[in-house]
Amino acid sequence: MNIRSQVSTVFHLDKCIGCHTCSVSCKNIWTDRKGTEYMWWNNVETKPGTGFPTLWEDQTKYFGGWEKRGEALRLRLQGRLGGLTNIFYNPYLPTLDDYYEPWTYKYGDLFDAPASDDQPTARPVSMITGRPIDIQAGPNWDDDLSGSPVYAKGDPNLVTASEEERRWLSEIERLVFFYVPRICNHCLNPGCVGACPAGAIYKRGEDGIVLVSQEKCRGWRMCVSGCPYKKVYYNWSTGKAEKCILCYPRVETGQAPACFHSCVGRIRYLGVLLYDADRIEQTAKNVDADLVEAQREMILDPFDPGIVAQARESGISEAVLDYARKSPVYQFVKRFKLALPLHAEFRTMPMLFYVPPMLPVTAQVGNGTYHTANDFFSSLEKARVPISYMARLFSAGNESIVLDVYRRLMAVRLFKRAQSVGDISTQEADRALSAGQIGAEEAEAIFRLTSLPTFEQRFVIPPMAREMAIEPVLDPFTHRKQAGVGFRRPPKRGL
């Protein structure tokens, strides 16, 4: 058993208000330079919708992530030979139109215009060419427009939705949407690492953060295609790839990343998880329906004496073990089983997990009247957003996993309503807890971690001990032969 620690995150979507404060804070710190104008390391998408860049989830277009071919795990993009033959040509890249052409305004036309009877205007101009442009799209162009057939109709996750379910989503009087903030997932089996011909992208052994070496990067852009989440960007000015670095200079000093710190809805949690690195490849080879549960199984219990002993042998420090026991991510992912990875079928094993949103599920429109469902079970059967859609997003199509999550979330809600509002009987609350297979004590713990966490409970940041890390040079093609290889290991006496 090869135990490693990973800084991991949870986003609680039921608390996201779509304010984009996270995006703005990240933009101001990291992507305000020439060549990064179109980059949004953190973006917030409206779902259903096509996302940013457009249709990033459609891997028949971009060929990102991994796939199982027979008994082997291979990059969907290409193999080693394909990477060499296509090194100067990559047809599976998003175009600027898939993102958007960044623009500003000729404010001088306003300030310097002579007095006249006409109102002066500031024409939009491209930040790349400097020429006037006709604005066609932006990073959150479909914000709050999920019910519109223009945007929601193209969502790849609606492929399994019935015509009636599609009609519910697209009728304006039944407008329904929720927000999905996205950053780099810092995956356990990152497709960007496997796709890079230069070996410029690596995963730090001490905390699992995936970074791009600006010295080694040659601008081949295979990493952009290899990442199925499209969270690696190409800087057209420097000719290098760039991506979210999880604000590691802040994390190394015990501070939360900027997007976490500034989050208005307090939806973000950060902690550390222990996992068995020897099981990465086998876990990624599971069939789609089993991927979520297999990833859960790979995450180890920091309270288990046997796991703790193995972790010490693997070089995990006592401080990291202590922080792993207090990790809110462990609580949401492993103990409560509420947080799920986004598109597990990409087989990158993302370490950013999402608690699915409740609000679109628990109400519907009938005969022109909006009303909430009173019955615990029928509310899931008559969900405004189809359970099949949520399963496509968060459980690789396995609806039973999403249903289990919603039963727990609804059980907690009914349990607390019975206590604080009194419109739910004790018997109904007990029935909900039984359906969710949780007890009253666990329901209370979920409620407190969701609604009443302190700053220190949301962000449990382990000591990084960067001064003890060793970063050997890796063969750029090694990580292609076996999934999960590509880490830079710390010494045993370190973490």
C-alpha positions in Angstrom: 0.0 0.0 0.0 1.4 3.4 -1.1 -0.4 6.0 1.0 -0.2 9.6 -0.1 -1.9 12.8 1.0 -3.8 15.2 -1.3 -5.2 18.6 -0.6 -8.8 18.2 -1.7 -11.9 20.4 -2.0 -15.7 20.3 -1.8 -18.2 22.8 -3.3 -21.6 22.7 -1.8 -23.8 23.7 -4.7 -27.0 24.3 -2.7 -25.2 27.4 -1.2 -23.9 28.9 -4.4 -25.6 32.2 -5.4 -23.8 32.7 -8.7 -22.2 36.0 -7.7 -18.9 35.3 -9.5 -16.9 36.9 -6.6 -14.6 33.8 -6.7 -14.0 34.4 -10.4 -13.2 38.1 -9.9 -10.8 37.5 -7.0 -8.9 34.8 -9.0 -8.8 37.0 -12.1 -7.4 40.0 -10.2 -4.6 37.9 -8.7 -3.5 35.5 -11.4 -4.9 36.3 -14.9 -4.6 40.0 -15.4 -1.5 39.8 -17.7 -1.2 40.0 -21.4 -2.1 36.7 -23.0 -4.4 35.7 -20.1 -7.3 38.0 -20.9 -9.6 35.1 -21.9 -8.5 32.8 -19.0 -10.8 32.1 -16.1 -9.1 29.7 -13.9 -12.2 29.9 -11.8 -15.5 30.3 -13.6 -19.1 29.8 -12.6 -21.5 28.1 -15.1 -25.2 27.9 -15.2 -26.6 24.4 -15.6 -28.2 23.2 -17.7 -26.0 25.0 -20.2 -23.1 24.6 -22.6 -20.5 25.9 -20.2 -17.1 27.5 -20.7 -15.5 26.8 -23.1 -18.6 25.9 -25.2 -19.4 22.2 -24.9 -16.4 21.4 -22.9 -18.1 18.2 -21.6 -18.4 16.7 -25.2 -15.4 14.5 -25.5 -16.4 13.4 -29.0 -15.3 16.9 -29.9 -12.3 17.4 -27.6 -11.1 13.8 -26.8 -10.1 14.7 -23.2 -9.5 12.4 -20.3 -8.9 8.6 -20.3 -10.8 5.6 -21.6 -10.6 1.9 -21.0 -9.5 0.0 -24.1 -9.7 -3.7 -23.4 -7.8 -4.2 -20.2 -5.6 -1.1 -20.7 -6.2 2.5 -19.7 -5.3 4.9 -22.4 -5.5 8.6 -23.1 -8.6 9.4 -25.2 -6.6 12.0 -27.2 -3.8 9.8 -28.5 -1.1 7.3 -27.7 2.6 7.8 -27.6 3.1 7.4 -31.4 0.1 9.7 -32.1 1.6 12.3 -29.8 4.9 12.3 -31.7 3.3 12.3 -35.2 0.8 15.1 -34.3 3.1 17.2 -32.2 2.9 20.1 -34.6 -0.8 19.7 -35.2 -3.6 19.2 -32.7 -7.1 19.3 -34.2 -8.9 18.8 -30.9 -8.4 22.2 -29.3 -11.1 24.8 -28.4 -10.9 27.8 -30.6 -11.1 31.4 -29.4 -14.8 31.4 -30.4 -15.3 28.4 -28.0 -14.0 30.7 -25.3 -14.6 34.3 -26.3 -12.5 37.1 -27.8 -11.7 39.3 -24.8 -12.5 43.0 -25.3 -12.3 46.4 -23.7 -13.8 49.7 -24.7 -12.3 52.8 -26.3 -13.0 54.9 -23.2 -11.1 57.8 -24.8 -14.0 58.3 -27.1 -16.1 59.2 -24.1 -13.6 61.3 -22.3 -12.2 63.2 -25.3 -15.3 63.6 -27.4 -16.2 67.3 -28.2 -19.4 68.7 -26.9 -22.3 67.9 -29.2 -26.0 67.0 -29.2 -25.2 63.3 -29.6 -24.4 61.0 -26.7 -20.8 59.7 -27.2 -20.3 55.9 -27.0 -17.3 53.7 -26.3 -16.8 51.1 -29.0 -15.7 47.6 -28.0 -12.3 46.7 -29.2 -10.5 43.3 -29.1 -7.8 43.0 -26.4 -5.9 40.8 -28.8 -6.0 42.7 -32.1 -7.0 46.1 -30.9 -9.6 46.3 -33.6 -13.4 47.0 -33.2 -15.4 43.8 -32.7 -19.0 42.7 -32.5 -19.3 41.0 -29.1 -20.8 37.5 -29.6 -20.0 35.7 -26.3 -18.4 36.1 -22.9 -17.2 33.8 -20.0 -20.6 33.8 -18.4 -22.7 34.5 -21.5 -25.5 32.1 -20.6 -25.6 33.1 -16.9 -29.1 32.5 -15.5 -30.4 31.5 -19.0 -30.5 27.8 -18.5 -34.2 27.6 -19.3 -33.5 29.1 -22.7 -33.5 26.6 -25.6 -30.6 28.6 -27.1 -28.2 27.4 -24.3 -29.7 24.5 -22.4 -30.6 22.7 -25.6 -27.0 22.1 -26.3 -26.0 20.7 -22.9 -24.5 17.2 -23.5 -25.9 16.0 -20.2 -29.4 16.2 -21.6 -28.8 13.3 -23.9 -30.7 10.9 -21.7 -33.6 13.3 -20.9 -37.0 12.6 -22.3 -38.8 15.1 -24.6 -41.1 15.9 -21.7 -38.2 16.6 -19.4 -36.5 18.8 -22.0 -39.8 20.7 -22.4 -40.0 21.3 -18.7 -36.5 22.8 -18.7 -37.0 25.0 -21.8 -40.4 26.5 -21.0 -39.7 30.0 -19.7 -42.4 29.8 -17.0 -40.6 26.7 -15.7 -37.2 28.3 -15.8 -34.9 26.3 -13.6 -31.1 26.4 -13.2 -28.3 26.0 -10.7 -24.7 27.1 -10.6 -21.5 25.0 -11.0 -18.3 26.8 -10.0 -15.3 25.1 -11.6 -11.5 25.2 -11.0 -8.8 22.7 -11.8 -9.7 19.5 -10.1 -6.0 18.6 -9.3 -6.9 15.0 -10.3 -5.3 11.9 -9.0 -4.9 10.6 -12.6 -4.7 13.9 -14.6 -5.1 13.8 -18.3 -3.1 16.9 -18.8 0.0 15.2 -17.2 -0.4 12.2 -19.4 -0.8 14.3 -22.6 2.1 16.6 -22.2 5.0 15.6 -24.6 7.5 17.7 -22.8 6.7 16.5 -19.3 6.1 20.0 -18.2 3.0 19.3 -16.1 3.6 17.5 -12.8 1.8 16.6 -9.7 3.5 17.6 -6.4 4.0 14.7 -4.2 3.6 16.5 -0.9 0.1 17.9 -1.6 -1.1 16.7 -5.0 -1.4 20.1 -6.6 -0.9 20.0 -10.4 1.4 22.6 -11.8 3.0 23.6 -15.1 6.7 24.2 -15.4 7.0 27.4 -17.4 10.7 26.5 -18.2 9.8 23.1 -19.7 6.6 24.0 -21.5 7.0 24.1 -25.2 3.5 25.3 -26.1 2.4 22.0 -27.8 -1.1 22.5 -26.2 -1.7 18.7 -25.9 -2.5 19.4 -22.2 -5.4 21.6 -23.2 -7.0 18.7 -25.2 -6.0 16.1 -22.6 -7.8 17.9 -19.8 -11.5 16.9 -20.2 -12.5 19.8 -18.0 -10.6 22.4 -20.2 -8.9 24.0 -17.2 -5.5 24.3 -18.9 -5.1 27.4 -21.0 -2.6 28.6 -23.6 -1.1 32.0 -23.1 -0.9 33.4 -26.6 1.6 36.0 -25.5 4.2 33.8 -23.8 3.5 30.6 -25.8 3.2 28.7 -22.5 0.4 26.7 -20.8 -1.2 28.0 -17.6 -3.7 26.7 -15.2 -5.1 27.0 -11.7 -2.4 26.5 -9.1 -4.8 26.3 -6.1 -3.1 29.4 -4.8 -0.3 27.2 -3.5 1.7 30.2 -2.2 -1.2 31.0 0.0 -1.8 27.3 1.0 1.8 26.9 1.9 1.4 29.6 4.5 -1.9 28.2 5.9 -4.2 30.6 4.0 -7.2 29.5 1.9 -7.0 30.0 -1.9 -8.3 33.4 -3.0 -11.6 32.0 -4.5 -12.2 30.1 -1.3 -11.5 33.0 1.0 -13.7 35.4 -1.0 -16.7 33.1 -1.5 -19.8 34.9 -0.5 -22.0 31.8 -0.1 -19.3 30.0 1.9 -19.8 27.0 -0.3 -16.1 26.0 -0.4 -14.3 23.5 1.9 -10.7 22.6 1.8 -8.9 19.7 3.6 -6.6 16.8 3.1 -7.4 13.2 2.1 -5.3 10.0 2.4 -5.5 7.6 -0.5 -3.7 4.5 -1.8 -1.7 5.5 -4.9 -1.2 1.8 -5.9 -4.9 1.5 -6.6 -5.2 4.5 -9.0 -4.9 2.6 -12.3 -7.2 -0.3 -11.2 -9.8 2.2 -9.9 -9.8 4.1 -13.1 -10.4 0.9 -15.1 -13.8 0.3 -13.4 -17.0 0.5 -15.5 -18.7 3.9 -15.5 -21.4 2.9 -13.0 -18.8 1.8 -10.4 -16.3 4.7 -10.7 -17.7 6.9 -7.9 -17.8 4.1 -5.4 -14.4 2.8 -6.4 -12.9 6.3 -5.9 -14.5 6.4 -2.4 -13.0 3.1 -1.5 -9.5 4.4 -2.5 -9.8 7.2 0.0 -8.5 5.9 3.3 -9.8 6.2 6.9 -7.4 8.4 8.9 -8.9 7.0 12.1 -8.0 3.4 11.3 -4.9 2.3 13.3 -3.7 0.1 10.4 -4.0 2.9 7.9 -2.2 5.3 10.2 0.7 2.8 10.6 1.0 2.4 6.8 0.8 6.2 6.3 3.7 6.7 8.7 5.7 4.1 6.8 4.9 6.0 3.6 6.3 9.2 5.0 3.1 11.0 6.0 3.8 13.2 9.0 1.8 13.2 12.2 0.7 16.8 11.5 -0.9 15.7 8.2 -2.6 12.7 9.8 -4.1 15.0 12.4 -5.4 17.4 9.8 -6.8 14.5 7.8 -8.9 13.5 10.8 -10.3 17.0 10.9 -10.8 17.4 7.2 -14.3 18.6 6.1 -13.6 17.0 2.7 -13.3 13.6 4.4 -16.6 14.2 6.2 -18.5 15.1 3.0 -16.9 12.5 0.7 -16.2 9.5 2.8 -18.3 9.7 6.1 -21.5 11.4 4.9 -21.2 10.2 1.2 -22.7 13.5 0.0 -20.0 14.9 -2.2 -19.5 13.5 -5.7 -16.9 14.1 -8.5 -17.8 15.9 -11.6 -17.9 13.6 -14.6 -16.2 10.6 -13.1 -16.4 8.9 -16.5 -13.5 10.9 -17.6 -11.4 8.7 -15.3 -9.1 11.4 -14.1 -10.4 10.9 -10.6 -10.9 14.6 -9.7 -10.2 15.7 -6.1 -12.8 18.5 -6.3 -16.1 17.1 -5.1 -19.6 18.6 -5.4 -22.6 18.3 -3.1 -25.5 18.4 -5.6 -28.1 21.2 -5.3 -31.4 20.6 -3.6 -33.6 23.5 -4.7 -34.3 22.5 -8.3 -35.2 19.0 -7.1 -37.8 19.6 -4.4 -40.4 21.7 -6.3 -42.3 21.6 -9.6 -44.9 23.5 -11.6 -48.3 22.1 -12.3 -51.2 23.8 -14.1 -49.3 27.0 -14.0 -48.8 26.9 -10.2 -45.4 26.6 -8.4 -45.6 24.4 -5.4 -43.2 22.3 -3.3 -43.6 18.6 -2.9 -44.9 17.5 0.5 -44.2 13.9 0.2 -40.6 12.8 0.7 -40.5 10.1 -2.0 -42.6 11.7 -4.7 -40.4 14.9 -4.7 -37.6 12.9 -6.2 -39.8 11.2 -8.8 -41.2 14.6 -9.9 -37.9 16.5 -9.8 -37.8 19.7 -11.8 -34.3 18.8 -12.9 -34.3 15.1 -14.0 -32.3 12.8 -11.7 -30.8 11.3 -14.9 -29.3 14.8 -15.6 -27.8 15.0 -12.2 -26.4 11.4 -12.6 -24.8 12.4 -15.9 -23.0 15.2 -14.1 -22.0 13.7 -10.8 -22.1 9.9 -10.9 -21.2 8.8 -14.5 -24.8 8.0 -15.1 -25.4 5.9 -12.0 -28.8 7.3 -10.7 -28.8 5.2 -7.5 -25.8 7.1 -6.2 -27.4 10.5 -6.8 -30.7 9.3 -5.3 -28.9 8.1 -2.2 -27.3 11.6 -1.8 -30.6 13.3 -2.2 -32.3 11.1 0.3 -29.7 12.0 2.9 -29.9 15.7 2.0 -33.7 15.7 2.2 -33.6 13.7 5.4 -31.4 16.4 7.1 -33.7 19.1 5.8 -36.9 17.4 7.1 -35.2 16.5 10.4 -34.2 20.2 11.1 -37.6 21.4 9.9 -39.3 19.2 12.4 -37.1 20.7 15.1 -37.1 24.4 14.2 -40.3 25.0 12.2 -42.6 22.3 13.4 -44.4 21.8 10.1 -43.0 18.3 9.8 -44.0 15.6 12.3 -41.5 13.6 14.2 -42.8 10.5 12.5 -42.2 12.0 9.0 -38.7 13.1 10.1 -37.9 9.6 11.4 -39.1 8.1 8.1 -36.9 10.4 6.2 -33.9 9.5 8.3 -34.6 5.9 7.8 -34.9 6.4 4.0 -31.6 8.3 4.0 -30.0 5.6 6.1 -28.6 8.1 8.6 -29.2 8.7 12.3 -30.2 11.8 14.1 -26.6 12.4 15.3 -25.2 12.2 11.8 -28.0 14.5 10.4 -27.1 17.1 13.0 -23.4 16.8 12.1 -24.3 17.3 8.4 -26.4 20.3 9.2 -23.7 22.0 11.3 -21.0 21.4 8.7 -23.2 22.7 6.0 -24.9 25.7 7.7 -22.9 26.7 10.7 -19.2 26.0 10.0 -16.5 28.4 11.3 -13.7 29.6 9.0 -11.4 27.0 10.7 -13.8 24.2 10.1 -14.2 25.0 6.4 -10.5 25.4 5.7 -8.4 22.7 7.4 -5.1 23.3 5.7 -2.2 20.9 6.5 1.4 22.1 6.9 3.1 21.7 3.5 6.7 21.4 4.6 7.9 22.4 1.2 11.5 22.6 2.4 11.5 18.8 2.8 10.2 18.0 -0.7 12.3 16.4 -3.4 11.4 17.0 -7.0 13.3 14.6 -9.3 13.2 14.9 -13.1 10.7 12.6 -14.7 10.7 10.8 -18.0 8.0 12.8 -20.0 6.5 9.5 -21.3 6.6 7.4 -18.1 3.2 8.6 -17.0 1.6 7.4 -20.2 2.5 3.8 -19.6 0.7 3.5 -16.3 -2.1 5.7 -15.1 -1.4 7.7 -11.9 2.3 7.9 -12.4 3.7 11.4 -12.7 4.1 12.4 -9.0 7.1 14.0 -7.5 7.6 12.2 -4.3 8.7 13.7 -0.9 11.3 11.9 1.2 10.1 9.5 3.8 11.1 11.8 6.6 8.8 14.5 5.2 5.1 14.3 4.6 
